Amino acid sequence: MSAPNVNKPNEGIVGQAMNSIGNAANYVSDTLQGKGAEASKEANKEQAKGNVPGNDSIGDRVSGALGAASDKVDQHKYETGAKANKESI
């Protein structure tokens, strides 16, 4: 997740355009990473429920639950970054 580029005083049109391009690229990157974290979270939730063949022991289920919680934090972080970058375009 990267912070949006902010236009500085007297930066000029080219500098502002470059900032917008950078913010757009960061928006796409954060959006994709957020979707990846969401997919991982859902897979870990299924593991935590014991719905993954071969990964249904207590240890596997706890690991899935902890992974899902971590992925949820990552998902929120990337979605927040994407929103900030989108608003800065």
C-alpha positions as CSV (number, residue, x, y, z in Angstrom):
1,M,0.0,0.0,0.0
2,S,1.4,3.3,-0.9
3,A,0.3,6.8,0.0
4,P,-1.1,9.0,-2.7
5,N,1.1,11.5,-4.4
6,V,0.2,15.1,-3.5
7,N,0.5,18.0,-5.9
8,K,3.0,20.6,-4.6
9,P,2.7,24.3,-5.1
10,N,4.2,25.5,-8.5
11,E,4.7,21.8,-9.6
12,G,3.2,22.4,-13.0
13,I,0.8,20.5,-15.2
14,V,3.4,17.8,-16.1
15,G,4.1,17.1,-12.4
16,Q,0.4,17.0,-11.6
17,A,-0.2,14.6,-14.5
18,M,2.6,12.4,-13.3
19,N,1.2,12.4,-9.8
20,S,-2.2,11.4,-11.2
21,I,-0.7,8.5,-13.2
22,G,1.2,7.3,-10.1
23,N,-2.0,7.5,-8.0
24,A,-3.9,5.5,-10.7
25,A,-1.2,2.8,-10.8
26,N,-1.2,2.6,-7.0
27,Y,-5.0,2.4,-7.0
28,V,-4.9,-0.6,-9.4
29,S,-2.2,-2.3,-7.4
30,D,-3.9,-1.8,-4.0
31,T,-7.2,-3.0,-5.5
32,L,-5.7,-6.2,-6.8
33,Q,-3.8,-6.9,-3.6
34,G,-7.1,-6.3,-1.7
35,K,-8.9,-8.8,-3.9
36,G,-6.1,-11.3,-3.3
37,A,-6.3,-10.8,0.4
38,E,-10.1,-11.2,0.2
39,A,-9.8,-14.5,-1.7
40,S,-7.2,-15.8,0.8
41,K,-9.5,-14.8,3.7
42,E,-12.4,-16.8,2.2
43,A,-10.2,-19.9,1.7
44,N,-8.9,-19.6,5.3
45,K,-12.5,-19.3,6.6
46,E,-13.4,-22.5,4.9
47,Q,-10.3,-24.2,6.4
48,A,-11.3,-22.8,9.8
49,K,-14.7,-24.4,9.4
50,G,-13.1,-27.7,8.6
51,N,-14.4,-27.8,5.0
52,V,-11.0,-28.4,3.4
53,P,-10.2,-32.1,3.0
54,G,-6.9,-33.0,4.5
55,N,-6.8,-29.8,6.6
56,D,-9.5,-30.5,9.1
57,S,-7.5,-31.1,12.3
58,I,-7.9,-28.7,15.2
59,G,-4.4,-27.2,14.4
60,D,-5.4,-26.7,10.8
61,R,-8.6,-25.1,11.8
62,V,-6.9,-22.7,14.2
63,S,-4.3,-21.9,11.6
64,G,-7.1,-21.1,9.1
65,A,-8.9,-18.8,11.6
66,L,-5.7,-16.9,12.3
67,G,-4.9,-16.7,8.6
68,A,-8.4,-15.3,7.9
69,A,-8.0,-12.7,10.6
70,S,-4.7,-11.6,9.2
71,D,-6.1,-11.5,5.7
72,K,-9.0,-9.4,6.8
73,V,-6.5,-6.8,8.2
74,D,-4.6,-6.8,4.9
75,Q,-7.8,-6.5,2.9
76,H,-8.9,-3.5,4.9
77,K,-5.4,-1.9,4.6
78,Y,-5.4,-2.3,0.8
79,E,-9.0,-1.2,0.3
80,T,-8.2,2.0,2.3
81,G,-5.1,2.7,0.3
82,A,-7.0,2.1,-3.0
83,K,-9.7,4.5,-1.9
84,A,-7.2,7.2,-0.9
85,N,-5.4,6.8,-4.2
86,K,-8.6,6.9,-6.2
87,E,-9.6,10.2,-4.5
88,S,-6.2,11.7,-5.4
89,I,-6.4,11.0,-9.1
